[in-house]
Amino acid sequence: MKIKFLIAGTLSLFSATVFAQKGELTTAQSEYDKYDTFRQNKAMSAMARTSINTAKTSIDKAAANEKTATLPQTYALKGAIYSALAYNDTVATTSQPLFTTANEALKKAKEADTKGEYKKLIDAGNQYLGYSQLNKGVKEFQAKQYEDAYKSFDFYRNIYPDDTTAVYYTGLAAANSKNYPVAISNYKKLVTTNYSRRADIYSDLSNLYLMTKDTAAALATVSEGVTKFPASATLRSREVEMALQQGKQAEIIDKIQAAIANDPKNKNLYFYSGIAYGKIADAADKTAKTTKDVAAKAAALKNRNDNNDKAADAYKKAVELDPNFFEANLNMGYVLMTPAVDDYNTANKLPMSKQKEYTAMMLKVTAAADRAKPYLEKAVELDPKSLSALGNLRNYYIIKKDTVKTAETKKKMDALQ
């Protein structure tokens, strides 16, 4: 009888110990649930802190006992509780150990919870960890710790793979840390989503390709962006510039002219057309100045003048549609003044014996400058702090030999520099 009594007593003691640890799990779950409810009400923030701390005390006891340490519920609760503590702790030195503990517990919980009984807890814990890393990444990015920010944002992105903000932040941090392949991967994904700033992302993505010297992909990307966002002035301008840099002038001009045919009241399209023709004119001007062959020089100058005229026609149309279009006024003035300045310089290099030629050339210069004047003045009126606009106007005054106005304009430019 005594032996049976001792055995019964032993069994009773063992059951009580297990029950006690199960009780700790129950307390941990109950207090965590209270915290989850209280945290949503600012007036109950103190109660929320008390509950999460009580939950931590209980889960630590359950995790320390060999009978309950490896239960799926223990892992899941520990992960959820510690992740909440890590999220609420804004001090990196104390938050990081909590984060590490939570992350390890959640991984074990996922492995142990084969039936998915504690999926809700595991998901909640991972969400806390994700937002914890998001906040950490923002601070790191602001501190220009871009590689660390990338790791933090990427952790968040892995938890929320369809969150466009997560993808953007990860790509942005990668780009700033010069991890261009990863940045490109994230930005490529972003343009396939409904992200609100996709037009900007196309532009950024094209820049990333340029960073990797993939000019073909850069142009293809920006062209795709123009197709998706035809109203984006930034994308159209970039497409024009990239196409011209790659020697695809005719191709881009055809695209712009086709767009104008479909939307003849779009001032921006005429502006882009002006940029395209202007770029061709600039290239021809460069050729004319560097070649020694007389025939080639003459052909280049004709090409320059023809395309300058086409650019001027395009800018003129843009200004007609919007008289306050600063960039169009600025470029129109520049296009008209460029040959005038060149002829002015050429005329002033003529010997005294060629007075007749000098007089004829200066008449031509003055006429060209006078055509440019309204656009030059309008550009300065629209943006009095534009050095480009002031510089063009100053060239006009130089040609007109207006020393007072030339000095006044130079003074304004000096004040801005």
C-alpha positions as CSV (number, residue, x, y, z in Angstrom):
1,M,0.0,0.0,0.0
2,K,2.8,2.3,0.9
3,I,4.4,1.7,-2.5
4,K,1.2,2.4,-4.3
5,F,0.8,5.6,-2.3
6,L,4.3,6.8,-3.1
7,I,3.7,6.1,-6.9
8,A,0.4,7.9,-6.8
9,G,2.1,10.8,-5.0
10,T,4.8,11.0,-7.6
11,L,2.3,11.1,-10.4
12,S,0.4,13.8,-8.7
13,L,3.5,16.0,-8.3
14,F,4.4,15.5,-12.0
15,S,1.0,16.5,-13.2
16,A,1.0,19.6,-11.0
17,T,4.3,20.7,-12.5
18,V,3.0,20.3,-16.1
19,F,-0.2,22.0,-15.2
20,A,1.8,24.9,-13.7
21,Q,3.8,25.4,-16.9
22,K,0.6,25.0,-19.0
23,G,-0.8,27.7,-16.7
24,E,2.1,30.0,-17.7
25,L,1.3,29.4,-21.4
26,T,-2.4,30.3,-20.6
27,T,-1.3,33.4,-18.8
28,A,1.1,34.4,-21.6
29,Q,-1.7,33.9,-24.2
30,S,-4.3,35.8,-22.1
31,E,-2.0,38.7,-21.4
32,Y,-0.8,38.9,-25.0
33,D,-4.5,39.0,-26.1
34,K,-5.1,41.8,-23.6
35,Y,-2.1,43.7,-25.0
36,D,-3.4,43.2,-28.5
37,T,-6.7,44.8,-27.5
38,F,-5.3,47.6,-25.3
39,R,-2.7,48.7,-27.8
40,Q,-5.4,49.9,-30.1
41,N,-6.5,52.5,-27.6
42,K,-4.1,55.2,-26.6
43,A,-5.9,55.7,-23.3
44,M,-5.0,52.1,-22.4
45,S,-1.3,52.3,-23.4
46,A,-0.2,51.8,-19.8
47,M,-2.4,48.7,-19.5
48,A,-1.0,47.4,-22.8
49,R,2.6,47.7,-21.5
50,T,1.7,45.9,-18.3
51,S,0.1,43.1,-20.2
52,I,2.9,42.6,-22.6
53,N,5.5,42.6,-19.8
54,T,3.4,40.1,-17.8
55,A,3.1,37.9,-21.0
56,K,6.9,38.0,-21.3
57,T,7.4,36.9,-17.8
58,S,5.1,33.9,-18.3
59,I,6.4,32.9,-21.7
60,D,10.0,33.0,-20.3
61,K,9.0,30.5,-17.6
62,A,7.3,28.2,-20.1
63,A,10.2,28.4,-22.4
64,A,12.6,27.6,-19.6
65,N,10.8,24.4,-18.7
66,E,11.8,21.3,-20.6
67,K,8.2,20.0,-20.6
68,T,6.8,23.1,-22.5
69,A,9.9,24.6,-24.1
70,T,9.5,23.0,-27.5
71,L,5.7,23.2,-27.8
72,P,4.6,24.9,-31.0
73,Q,2.4,27.2,-28.8
74,T,5.5,28.2,-26.7
75,Y,7.5,29.1,-29.8
76,A,4.6,31.0,-31.4
77,L,3.8,32.9,-28.2
78,K,7.4,33.8,-27.5
79,G,7.8,35.0,-31.1
80,A,4.7,37.1,-31.0
81,I,5.4,38.6,-27.5
82,Y,9.1,39.3,-28.2
83,S,8.4,40.8,-31.6
84,A,5.8,43.2,-30.0
85,L,8.4,44.2,-27.5
86,A,11.0,44.7,-30.2
87,Y,8.6,46.9,-32.2
88,N,7.8,49.1,-29.3
89,D,11.4,49.5,-28.2
90,T,12.9,52.4,-30.1
91,V,16.4,52.0,-28.6
92,A,18.5,49.9,-31.0
93,T,20.8,48.3,-28.4
94,T,17.8,46.9,-26.4
95,S,15.5,46.3,-29.3
96,Q,17.9,44.2,-31.4
97,P,18.2,41.3,-28.8
98,L,14.4,41.2,-28.6
99,F,14.2,41.1,-32.4
100,T,16.7,38.3,-32.6
101,T,14.9,36.2,-30.0
102,A,11.6,36.8,-31.7
103,N,12.9,35.9,-35.1
104,E,14.4,32.7,-33.9
105,A,11.3,31.7,-32.0
106,L,9.0,32.4,-35.0
107,K,11.2,30.2,-37.3
108,K,11.0,27.3,-34.8
109,A,7.2,27.9,-34.4
110,K,6.7,27.6,-38.2
111,E,8.6,24.3,-38.3
112,A,6.9,22.9,-35.2
113,D,3.3,24.0,-36.0
114,T,2.7,21.4,-38.6
115,K,-1.1,21.6,-38.2
116,G,-1.2,25.4,-38.5
117,E,-2.9,25.9,-35.1
118,Y,-0.8,28.9,-34.3
119,K,-0.6,30.5,-37.7
120,K,-2.3,33.7,-36.5
121,L,0.2,34.2,-33.8
122,I,3.1,33.5,-36.1
123,D,1.8,35.9,-38.7
124,A,1.3,38.6,-36.0
125,G,4.8,38.1,-34.8
126,N,6.3,38.4,-38.3
127,Q,4.2,41.5,-38.9
128,Y,5.7,43.2,-35.8
129,L,9.2,42.2,-36.9
130,G,8.5,43.6,-40.4
131,Y,7.3,46.9,-39.1
132,S,10.2,47.0,-36.6
133,Q,12.6,46.6,-39.5
134,L,10.8,49.2,-41.6
135,N,11.2,51.8,-38.8
136,K,14.8,50.8,-38.3
137,G,15.4,51.0,-42.1
138,V,14.0,54.6,-42.2
139,K,16.4,55.7,-39.5
140,E,19.3,54.0,-41.2
141,F,18.4,55.6,-44.5
142,Q,18.1,59.0,-43.0
143,A,21.6,58.5,-41.4
144,K,22.8,57.5,-44.9
145,Q,23.6,54.0,-43.8
146,Y,22.3,52.7,-47.0
147,E,23.5,49.1,-46.9
148,D,22.0,48.6,-43.5
149,A,18.8,50.3,-44.6
150,Y,18.6,47.9,-47.6
151,K,18.9,44.9,-45.3
152,S,16.2,46.2,-43.0
153,F,13.8,47.1,-45.8
154,D,14.5,43.8,-47.6
155,F,13.4,42.0,-44.4
156,Y,10.2,44.0,-44.4
157,R,9.7,43.3,-48.1
158,N,10.1,39.5,-47.6
159,I,7.2,39.7,-45.1
160,Y,5.1,42.0,-47.3
161,P,6.2,41.0,-50.9
162,D,3.2,42.7,-52.5
163,D,3.6,45.9,-50.5
164,T,4.7,48.4,-53.2
165,T,6.2,50.7,-50.5
166,A,8.3,47.8,-49.3
167,V,9.5,47.1,-52.8
168,Y,10.3,50.8,-53.4
169,Y,12.1,51.3,-50.2
170,T,14.2,48.2,-50.8
171,G,15.1,49.3,-54.3
172,L,15.8,52.9,-53.2
173,A,18.2,51.8,-50.5
174,A,19.9,49.3,-52.8
175,A,20.4,52.1,-55.4
176,N,21.9,54.4,-52.9
177,S,24.3,51.7,-51.7
178,K,25.2,51.2,-55.4
179,N,23.8,47.7,-55.4
180,Y,22.4,48.3,-58.9
181,P,21.4,44.8,-59.9
182,V,19.2,44.4,-56.8
183,A,17.8,48.0,-57.2
184,I,16.9,47.2,-60.9
185,S,15.2,43.9,-59.8
186,N,13.0,45.8,-57.3
187,Y,12.2,48.6,-59.7
188,K,11.3,46.2,-62.5
189,K,8.8,44.6,-60.2
190,L,7.5,47.9,-59.1
191,V,6.5,49.1,-62.7
192,T,4.4,46.0,-63.0
193,T,2.2,47.0,-60.0
194,N,-0.3,49.7,-59.4
195,Y,2.3,51.8,-57.5
196,S,1.1,55.5,-57.7
197,R,4.5,56.8,-58.8
198,R,5.3,54.4,-61.6
199,A,6.1,57.2,-64.1
200,D,8.9,58.3,-61.8
201,I,10.0,54.7,-61.3
202,Y,10.4,54.3,-65.0
203,S,12.7,57.3,-65.0
204,D,14.7,56.0,-62.0
205,L,15.0,52.6,-63.6
206,S,16.4,54.0,-66.8
207,N,19.0,55.9,-64.7
208,L,19.9,52.6,-63.0
209,Y,20.5,51.0,-66.3
210,L,22.7,53.9,-67.3
211,M,24.7,53.4,-64.1
212,T,25.4,49.9,-65.3
213,K,26.2,51.2,-68.8
214,D,23.3,49.4,-70.3
215,T,22.1,52.2,-72.6
216,A,19.9,50.0,-74.7
217,A,17.9,48.9,-71.7
218,A,17.8,52.4,-70.4
219,L,16.2,53.7,-73.6
220,A,13.8,50.7,-73.8
221,T,12.7,51.3,-70.3
222,V,12.0,55.0,-70.7
223,S,10.2,54.3,-74.0
224,E,8.0,51.8,-72.3
225,G,7.3,54.4,-69.6
226,V,6.3,56.9,-72.3
227,T,3.9,54.3,-73.7
228,K,2.3,53.8,-70.3
229,F,2.4,57.5,-69.3
230,P,2.3,59.6,-72.4
231,A,1.6,62.8,-70.4
232,S,4.9,62.5,-68.5
233,A,7.1,65.4,-69.6
234,T,10.0,64.0,-67.7
235,L,9.8,60.6,-69.5
236,R,9.4,62.2,-72.9
237,S,12.3,64.5,-72.4
238,R,14.5,61.6,-71.2
239,E,13.4,59.5,-74.2
240,V,14.4,62.4,-76.5
241,E,17.8,62.9,-74.9
242,M,18.7,59.2,-74.7
243,A,17.6,58.5,-78.2
244,L,19.6,61.4,-79.5
245,Q,22.6,60.4,-77.5
246,Q,22.4,57.0,-79.1
247,G,22.1,58.4,-82.6
248,K,18.4,57.7,-83.0
249,Q,17.3,61.1,-84.0
250,A,15.0,60.1,-86.9
251,E,13.4,57.4,-84.8
252,I,12.5,59.7,-81.9
253,I,11.3,62.5,-84.2
254,D,9.0,60.2,-86.0
255,K,7.5,59.2,-82.6
256,I,7.0,62.8,-81.6
257,Q,5.5,63.8,-84.9
258,A,3.1,60.9,-84.7
259,A,2.1,62.0,-81.2
260,I,1.6,65.5,-82.4
261,A,-0.7,64.3,-85.1
262,N,-2.8,62.5,-82.5
263,D,-2.7,65.4,-80.0
264,P,-2.1,68.7,-81.9
265,K,-2.9,70.9,-78.9
266,N,-0.3,69.4,-76.6
267,K,2.3,72.1,-76.1
268,N,4.8,69.6,-74.5
269,L,4.9,67.6,-77.7
270,Y,6.0,70.6,-79.7
271,F,8.6,71.4,-77.0
272,Y,10.0,67.8,-77.3
273,S,10.1,68.2,-81.0
274,G,12.1,71.4,-80.6
275,I,14.5,69.6,-78.2
276,A,15.0,66.8,-80.8
277,Y,15.7,69.2,-83.7
278,G,17.9,71.3,-81.5
279,K,20.0,68.3,-80.5
280,I,20.5,67.5,-84.2
281,A,21.5,71.1,-84.8
282,D,23.9,71.1,-81.9
283,A,25.6,67.9,-83.3
284,A,25.8,69.4,-86.8
285,D,27.3,72.6,-85.3
286,K,30.0,70.5,-83.5
287,T,30.8,68.8,-86.8
288,A,31.0,72.1,-88.6
289,K,33.5,73.5,-86.0
290,T,35.7,70.4,-86.0
291,T,35.9,69.4,-89.6
292,K,38.5,70.9,-92.0
293,D,36.9,69.7,-95.2
294,V,35.2,72.7,-96.8
295,A,32.3,70.8,-98.4
296,A,31.7,68.8,-95.1
297,K,31.7,72.1,-93.1
298,A,29.2,73.7,-95.5
299,A,26.9,70.6,-95.3
300,A,27.1,70.6,-91.6
301,L,26.3,74.3,-91.3
302,K,23.3,73.8,-93.6
303,N,22.2,70.8,-91.5
304,R,22.5,72.9,-88.4
305,N,20.5,75.9,-89.8
306,D,17.8,73.6,-91.2
307,N,17.3,71.9,-87.9
308,N,17.5,75.1,-85.9
309,D,14.7,76.4,-88.1
310,K,12.6,73.3,-87.4
311,A,13.4,73.6,-83.7
312,A,12.3,77.3,-83.8
313,D,9.1,76.4,-85.5
314,A,8.4,73.8,-82.9
315,Y,9.1,76.1,-80.0
316,K,7.1,78.9,-81.5
317,K,4.1,76.6,-81.7
318,A,4.6,75.6,-78.0
319,V,4.7,79.3,-77.0
320,E,1.6,80.0,-79.1
321,L,-0.2,77.3,-77.1
322,D,1.1,78.7,-73.9
323,P,2.8,82.1,-73.9
324,N,4.0,81.5,-70.3
325,F,5.8,78.3,-71.2
326,F,9.2,79.2,-69.7
327,E,11.3,76.4,-71.2
328,A,9.9,76.9,-74.6
329,N,10.6,80.7,-74.5
330,L,14.1,80.0,-73.2
331,N,14.9,77.5,-75.9
332,M,13.3,79.6,-78.6
333,G,15.5,82.5,-77.6
334,Y,18.6,80.3,-77.5
335,V,17.8,78.7,-81.0
336,L,17.4,82.1,-82.6
337,M,20.4,83.6,-80.8
338,T,22.9,80.8,-81.5
339,P,23.5,81.6,-85.2
340,A,23.4,85.3,-84.4
341,V,26.2,85.0,-81.9
342,D,28.2,82.8,-84.3
343,D,27.8,85.3,-87.1
344,Y,28.6,88.2,-84.7
345,N,31.9,86.5,-83.7
346,T,32.7,85.8,-87.3
347,A,32.0,89.4,-88.4
348,N,34.2,90.8,-85.7
349,K,37.1,88.6,-86.9
350,L,36.9,90.1,-90.4
351,P,39.8,92.4,-91.5
352,M,39.2,96.1,-91.9
353,S,39.4,95.6,-95.7
354,K,36.2,93.7,-95.7
355,Q,33.9,96.4,-94.4
356,K,31.2,95.6,-96.9
357,E,31.0,92.0,-95.8
358,Y,31.1,93.0,-92.2
359,T,28.2,95.4,-92.6
360,A,26.1,92.8,-94.5
361,M,26.8,90.2,-91.8
362,M,25.9,92.5,-88.9
363,L,22.6,93.4,-90.6
364,K,21.9,89.7,-90.6
365,V,23.0,89.3,-87.0
366,T,20.9,92.2,-85.8
367,A,17.8,90.9,-87.6
368,A,18.2,87.5,-86.0
369,A,18.8,89.0,-82.5
370,D,15.7,91.2,-82.9
371,R,13.6,88.1,-83.7
372,A,14.9,86.5,-80.5
373,K,14.4,89.5,-78.3
374,P,10.7,88.9,-77.3
375,Y,11.4,85.3,-76.2
376,L,14.6,86.3,-74.4
377,E,12.7,89.0,-72.4
378,K,9.8,86.7,-71.7
379,A,12.0,84.0,-70.4
380,V,13.7,86.4,-68.0
381,E,10.3,87.8,-67.0
382,L,9.0,84.2,-66.2
383,D,12.2,83.3,-64.3
384,P,14.3,86.3,-63.3
385,K,16.8,84.0,-61.5
386,S,17.6,81.8,-64.5
387,L,21.2,82.2,-65.4
388,S,20.5,80.7,-68.8
389,A,17.8,83.2,-69.6
390,L,19.9,86.1,-68.4
391,G,22.9,84.9,-70.3
392,N,20.9,84.8,-73.5
393,L,19.5,88.2,-73.0
394,R,23.0,89.6,-72.2
395,N,24.2,88.2,-75.5
396,Y,21.5,90.2,-77.2
397,Y,22.6,93.4,-75.5
398,I,26.2,92.7,-76.5
399,I,25.2,92.3,-80.1
400,K,23.1,95.5,-80.0
401,K,26.1,97.3,-78.3
402,D,23.9,98.3,-75.4
403,T,26.7,98.6,-72.8
404,V,24.4,99.8,-70.1
405,K,21.9,96.9,-70.4
406,T,24.8,94.5,-70.8
407,A,26.4,95.7,-67.5
408,E,23.0,95.6,-65.7
409,T,22.4,92.0,-66.8
410,K,25.9,90.9,-65.9
411,K,25.4,92.4,-62.4
412,K,22.2,90.4,-62.0
413,M,24.0,87.2,-63.1
414,D,26.9,87.8,-60.7
415,A,24.4,88.2,-57.8
416,L,23.0,84.8,-58.5
417,Q,26.3,83.0,-58.6
